[in-house]
Amino acid sequence: MHDRAGAMKRNLFFAVIITGLFLSYGSVFAQIYNQTCQSAEYARTLNRNASTDATDIVVYNPAGLTDLSDGFHINVSNQVWVRRPSHTFDDPLGDGQLTFEQEGTDWFIPNLHAAFKQGNWSVFGAVYIPGGGASVDYPDGSFSTRALGAGIIGPGGPFENIYNGISDEYLKGSSLYLAVSIGGAYRLSKTISVAGGIRSLSVANSIEGSLTLTDGLLGPLTQDVPLKVDVKETGQGWGGVVGIQVKPVDGLNVALHCETPIKLRLETDIREGDNISEEAGLFMDGQKNRRDFPAMIGLGASYRFIPEFRSEVNFNYWFQKAADWGKAQNGDDMSNLAGDSWSIGTACAYMLTPRLEISSGVLYTWYDFGDIDEYYSNSLGAIEVFYADDVMYSVGFGYEVVTGLTLNFGIGWIFYKSETVKTPQGEVKMSNTSSSAMALGVDYSF
């Protein structure tokens, strides 16, 4: 009996290897979402590239730190993300149309920025999340788990008519890019300031999924077979940041900052309980894969029309195609399939009282896919995460509780363009129409 079970297990692993040949994704959560919200000030305006009024400009306009008052400055905030992406597809096992929706809320996404300014110079440091940050939670399964199960027991599968059902499906994952930066800024003249710094980027991506083959040919005599993937990827890299700020006329501020690309080689760790990754050729323990963080430029202009009212416009561009994200199954560069991305936005803020400022902003983001079908077909978990062109609106306020201590709150709503992608398992319709984010933070100067 044990020999028969062992033979069954070996045959199953062989079958999964075959399955992996057409379901061999090029990467896990290929980094495409660039997290621009690094403070509650940003959450209530969505545009900070030319701002000079709080310590969070360490990330957005480091050259503008020379405009802060002399002394120490600290900015701390936390974000809460509510994302509900969903996807619909025809069940390859013939059970009609299926829809799965992400569950769960990301409650803790913190940011910390600090600076010390004296005369014409300033030094700064920050800990923040420039990429990823969100989690994936599909407790009832998703396209990826269903496609894997169907590849084994569905039409043409190696275990067709041997197992007739799958159960206990689920998919969980997370992607975290944590940056630590230090640097300095200097005022060259009354109108020009410059900044430079370095940053370390630590990456931790994980994915966990499971399904069980059930309803065997011999009924209770055919043992159910649980399959589980449990993989973590980690890595670290270094990059640089430079910035310049120019004030051509009174009330007008123009700023530019650039972040260099960061070379990343992520190491795979197959964790205990995983019984399919290596056997199916999906992942190899200890293997290192390139997953660079792309370079970006951020440009902004701010103008104060009257003492109580200011407005700002921003433009960001991420050079994703220049990054190395590995190869797709057909040999194409994954980063070329994803393409570059950019955003443009505007914000306005008004002082209702000497201590209370209200604000609002709008931001539009484009994802210039080179081949959206190939990208999603070769990225494990990408359909479940789902990012596409989107527009975000925000409102919020900043209130100076006491001199030097300002409380900030912002809330925003994100509306994504729906997409339909063609995969080897059929068309998948993806949407995300009910996502929001909020942030609460304090900025303290002393």
C-alpha positions in Angstrom: 0.0 0.0 0.0 2.8 2.4 0.9 4.6 1.5 -2.4 1.4 2.3 -4.3 1.1 5.6 -2.5 4.7 6.4 -3.2 4.3 5.6 -6.8 1.1 7.8 -6.9 3.0 10.7 -5.4 5.9 10.3 -7.8 3.5 10.2 -10.7 1.7 13.3 -9.4 5.0 15.2 -9.1 5.8 14.2 -12.7 2.4 15.5 -13.7 2.9 18.7 -12.0 6.2 19.2 -13.7 4.3 18.9 -17.0 1.8 21.3 -15.7 4.6 23.7 -14.8 5.8 23.7 -18.3 2.8 25.8 -19.4 2.2 27.5 -16.1 5.8 28.5 -15.5 5.4 32.1 -14.5 8.4 34.4 -15.0 8.3 36.1 -11.6 6.5 36.4 -8.4 4.7 39.8 -8.0 6.9 41.5 -10.6 7.3 44.9 -9.1 5.1 47.3 -11.0 3.4 49.3 -8.3 5.4 52.3 -7.3 4.2 53.6 -3.9 4.2 57.4 -3.9 2.2 58.0 -0.7 4.9 58.5 2.0 3.0 60.8 4.4 -0.3 62.0 5.6 0.5 65.3 3.9 0.7 63.4 0.6 -2.5 61.5 1.3 -4.4 64.8 1.5 -2.8 66.4 -1.6 -1.4 63.6 -3.8 1.2 66.2 -5.0 4.3 67.1 -3.0 7.3 67.4 -5.4 7.6 71.2 -5.0 6.4 71.5 -1.4 8.5 73.1 1.4 6.1 73.1 4.4 6.8 69.7 6.2 9.5 67.1 6.8 8.1 64.6 4.4 9.7 66.5 1.5 12.8 64.4 2.4 11.3 62.0 -0.1 9.6 64.4 -2.5 11.8 67.6 -2.6 15.0 67.0 -0.6 16.5 70.3 -1.9 13.5 72.1 -0.3 14.7 71.1 3.2 16.8 74.3 3.2 13.5 76.3 3.5 12.6 74.7 6.8 13.2 76.6 10.0 16.4 76.0 11.9 16.3 73.0 14.3 15.0 69.5 14.3 12.0 68.2 12.3 10.3 64.9 12.5 7.4 63.5 10.5 5.6 60.2 11.3 2.5 58.8 9.7 0.6 55.5 9.1 -1.5 54.5 6.1 -4.4 52.1 5.9 -5.2 50.6 2.5 -8.5 49.0 1.5 -8.1 47.3 -1.9 -10.7 45.0 -3.4 -9.5 43.9 -6.8 -11.6 41.1 -8.4 -11.3 38.9 -11.5 -13.8 36.8 -13.4 -13.2 33.9 -15.8 -14.7 30.7 -17.2 -13.8 27.8 -14.9 -11.5 25.5 -16.9 -13.1 22.7 -14.9 -16.5 23.4 -16.5 -18.3 24.8 -13.5 -19.4 28.0 -15.2 -18.1 31.5 -14.6 -16.1 32.2 -11.4 -15.4 35.5 -9.6 -12.9 35.9 -6.9 -12.3 39.1 -4.8 -9.4 40.1 -2.6 -10.2 40.2 1.1 -8.4 41.8 4.1 -7.2 45.3 4.8 -3.6 46.6 5.2 -3.7 48.4 8.5 0.0 49.2 9.1 2.0 51.0 6.5 4.2 53.5 8.4 6.6 56.2 7.3 9.3 58.1 9.2 11.2 61.2 8.0 13.6 63.4 10.0 15.8 66.4 9.2 18.0 68.9 11.0 18.4 72.4 9.4 21.0 75.1 10.3 21.7 78.1 8.2 22.2 77.2 4.5 22.4 73.4 5.1 20.3 70.5 6.2 20.8 66.8 6.8 18.1 64.2 6.6 17.1 60.6 7.0 14.0 58.5 6.3 12.5 55.0 6.6 9.6 54.4 4.1 8.1 52.0 1.6 8.6 53.1 -2.1 7.2 49.9 -3.6 4.8 47.2 -2.8 3.5 47.5 0.7 0.1 45.8 0.2 -0.9 42.2 0.7 -3.0 39.7 -1.3 -5.6 37.5 0.4 -7.9 35.1 -1.5 -9.1 32.7 1.2 -11.3 30.8 -1.3 -8.8 30.5 -4.1 -8.2 32.5 -7.3 -7.4 32.3 -10.9 -3.9 31.0 -10.2 -5.0 28.2 -7.9 -7.9 27.2 -10.2 -5.6 27.2 -13.3 -3.0 25.0 -11.5 -5.7 22.5 -10.4 -7.3 22.5 -13.9 -3.9 21.9 -15.5 -3.7 18.7 -13.5 -7.2 17.2 -13.6 -8.9 19.2 -16.3 -9.4 18.4 -20.0 -6.1 17.1 -21.3 -4.5 17.1 -17.9 -2.4 14.1 -16.8 -4.8 13.2 -14.0 -8.0 13.8 -16.0 -10.7 11.3 -14.9 -8.5 10.2 -12.0 -9.4 13.1 -9.8 -12.6 15.1 -10.5 -12.5 17.9 -8.1 -10.3 20.4 -6.2 -10.9 21.9 -2.8 -9.2 24.0 0.0 -8.0 26.6 -2.4 -6.4 29.8 -1.1 -3.7 32.3 -2.1 -1.9 34.8 0.1 1.0 37.0 -0.7 2.8 40.2 0.1 5.4 42.5 -1.4 7.5 44.9 0.6 10.2 47.3 -0.5 11.6 49.1 2.6 14.0 52.0 2.0 16.3 53.7 4.4 17.9 56.9 3.2 20.3 59.6 4.4 21.7 62.7 2.8 22.0 66.5 2.9 20.8 69.7 1.2 22.6 73.0 0.7 21.4 76.5 -0.4 23.6 77.7 -3.1 21.9 81.1 -3.4 18.6 82.8 -2.5 17.0 81.0 -5.4 18.8 77.7 -5.8 19.2 74.7 -3.5 20.6 71.2 -4.1 20.5 67.9 -2.3 22.0 64.4 -2.5 21.8 61.2 -0.6 22.0 57.4 -0.7 19.4 54.8 0.2 19.3 51.1 1.0 16.4 49.0 -0.3 15.5 45.8 1.4 12.9 43.5 -0.3 10.7 40.7 1.1 8.2 39.1 -1.2 6.2 36.1 -0.2 3.5 33.9 -1.8 1.6 31.0 -0.3 -1.0 29.0 -2.1 -2.8 25.6 -1.7 -5.3 23.3 -3.2 -6.3 19.6 -2.7 -7.1 17.1 -5.4 -10.3 15.3 -4.4 -13.1 13.0 -5.7 -10.8 10.3 -6.9 -11.6 7.5 -9.4 -11.9 4.9 -6.7 -13.8 7.0 -4.2 -12.6 6.6 -0.6 -9.8 4.3 -1.8 -8.2 7.2 -3.8 -6.4 9.4 -1.4 -6.9 13.1 -1.6 -3.7 14.9 -2.5 -2.9 18.3 -0.9 -0.5 20.6 -2.8 1.1 23.7 -1.3 3.4 26.5 -2.4 5.1 28.5 0.3 7.9 30.7 -1.0 9.7 33.8 0.2 12.1 36.1 -1.8 14.5 38.5 -0.1 17.3 40.8 -1.3 19.0 44.2 -0.8 20.5 46.9 -2.9 21.8 50.5 -2.9 21.0 53.6 -4.9 21.3 57.4 -4.9 19.0 60.4 -4.8 19.7 63.9 -6.1 17.5 67.0 -6.1 17.4 70.7 -7.1 15.0 73.5 -6.2 14.7 76.9 -8.0 12.6 79.9 -7.0 12.5 82.1 -10.1 10.0 84.6 -8.8 8.2 85.3 -5.5 5.6 82.7 -4.7 6.8 80.2 -7.4 8.8 77.1 -6.5 10.1 74.6 -9.1 11.8 71.4 -8.0 13.2 68.2 -9.5 14.4 65.0 -7.8 15.9 61.9 -9.3 16.3 58.4 -7.9 18.8 56.0 -9.4 17.9 52.4 -10.3 18.7 49.8 -7.6 20.1 46.5 -8.7 18.4 43.7 -6.8 19.0 40.0 -6.8 16.3 38.2 -4.8 17.1 34.9 -3.2 14.3 32.2 -3.1 13.6 30.4 0.2 11.2 27.5 -0.1 9.6 27.2 3.3 8.6 24.1 5.3 5.3 22.6 4.1 5.9 23.4 0.5 5.5 20.1 -1.4 5.3 21.3 -5.1 7.6 24.2 -5.9 10.8 22.4 -6.7 9.1 19.2 -8.0 7.1 21.3 -10.5 10.0 23.5 -11.4 8.1 26.6 -10.3 10.8 27.7 -7.8 14.2 26.5 -6.8 15.4 26.9 -3.2 18.4 29.2 -3.0 18.0 30.5 -6.5 18.7 34.2 -7.1 16.7 36.2 -9.6 17.0 39.8 -10.8 14.2 42.1 -9.8 15.6 45.7 -10.0 13.9 48.7 -8.6 13.4 51.2 -11.5 14.9 54.7 -11.7 12.5 57.6 -11.5 12.3 61.4 -11.8 9.8 63.7 -10.0 9.1 67.2 -11.2 6.9 69.7 -9.4 5.9 73.4 -9.4 4.1 75.2 -6.6 2.6 78.7 -6.6 1.1 80.7 -3.8 -1.5 83.0 -5.3 -2.3 84.7 -2.0 -1.0 84.1 1.5 -3.9 81.7 2.2 -4.1 79.8 -1.0 -1.5 77.7 -2.9 -1.6 75.2 -5.7 0.8 72.6 -7.1 1.3 70.4 -10.2 3.4 67.2 -10.3 4.8 64.8 -12.8 6.5 61.5 -12.0 8.1 59.0 -14.4 9.4 55.4 -13.7 11.9 53.9 -16.1 10.7 50.3 -15.7 11.8 49.1 -19.1 15.5 49.8 -18.1 15.2 47.5 -15.1 16.0 43.8 -15.1 12.9 41.8 -14.0 14.0 38.5 -15.7 12.6 36.7 -18.7 9.1 35.6 -19.7 8.5 32.1 -20.9 9.0 33.2 -24.5 12.3 34.9 -23.8 11.0 38.5 -23.7 12.1 40.8 -20.9 9.5 41.1 -18.2 10.2 44.8 -17.8 9.5 45.4 -21.5 6.2 43.6 -21.2 5.3 45.8 -18.3 6.6 49.0 -19.9 7.2 52.3 -18.2 4.7 54.2 -16.0 4.1 57.8 -15.2 1.7 60.0 -13.3 0.5 63.6 -13.4 -1.6 65.5 -10.9 -2.5 68.7 -9.2 -3.5 69.9 -5.8 -4.7 73.0 -4.0 -4.7 74.0 -0.3 -6.4 76.9 1.6 -5.8 78.2 5.1 -9.3 78.5 6.7 -7.7 79.8 9.9 -4.2 80.6 10.9 -4.0 77.0 12.2 -6.2 75.0 9.9 -5.4 74.2 6.2 -7.8 72.1 4.0 -6.6 70.5 0.8 -7.6 68.4 -2.1 -5.8 66.7 -5.0 -6.2 64.5 -8.0 -3.6 62.2 -9.6 -3.8 60.2 -12.8 -1.4 57.2 -13.3 -0.7 55.4 -16.6 0.8 51.9 -17.0 2.3 51.7 -20.5 2.3 47.9 -20.9 4.4 46.6 -23.8 2.2 43.4 -23.9 -0.4 43.3 -21.1 -1.4 39.7 -22.0 2.1 38.3 -21.8 2.9 40.3 -18.7 0.0 38.9 -16.7 0.4 35.4 -18.1 4.0 35.3 -16.9 3.6 36.9 -13.5 2.4 34.7 -10.7 -0.1 36.6 -8.6 -0.3 39.6 -10.9 -3.9 39.0 -11.9 -4.8 38.8 -8.2 -3.0 42.1 -7.4 -4.1 43.9 -10.6 -2.9 47.4 -11.4 -4.0 49.4 -14.4 -4.5 53.0 -15.4 -6.2 54.8 -12.5 -7.3 58.1 -11.2 -7.2 59.0 -7.5 -9.0 61.8 -5.6 -8.1 63.0 -2.1 -9.2 65.4 0.6 -7.9 66.2 4.0 -6.6 68.8 6.5 -3.6 69.9 8.5 -4.1 71.4 11.9 -1.5 73.0 14.0 -2.4 71.7 17.5 0.4 73.8 19.2 3.2 75.8 17.7 5.5 73.4 15.8 3.2 70.4 16.0 0.8 69.8 13.1 -1.7 66.9 12.8 -2.4 65.8 9.2 -5.2 63.6 7.9 -6.0 62.5 4.4 -8.3 60.1 2.6 -8.4 59.1 -1.0 -10.4 57.0 -3.5 -8.9 55.2 -6.4 -10.7 54.2 -9.6 -9.0 51.7 -11.9 -9.6 51.0 -15.5 -11.0 47.5 -16.0 -8.9 45.2 -18.2 -9.5 41.8 -19.9 -6.3 39.8 -20.5 -5.8 36.7 -22.6 -4.0 33.8 -20.8 -3.2 30.3 -21.9 -6.2 29.2 -19.7 -8.6 31.7 -21.3 -9.7 35.3 -20.9 -9.7 36.9 -17.4 -11.7 40.1 -16.7 -10.1 42.2 -14.0 -11.5 45.2 -12.1 -10.9 47.2 -9.0 -13.7 49.7 -8.4 -13.8 50.0 -4.6 -10.3 50.9 -3.3 -9.4 53.6 -0.8 -6.6 54.8 1.4 -6.3 57.0 4.4 -3.4 58.3 6.5 -2.9 60.0 9.8 0.4 61.6 10.9 2.1 64.4 12.8 4.9 66.8 11.8 6.9 68.2 14.7 9.5 71.0 14.6 11.6 72.0 17.6 
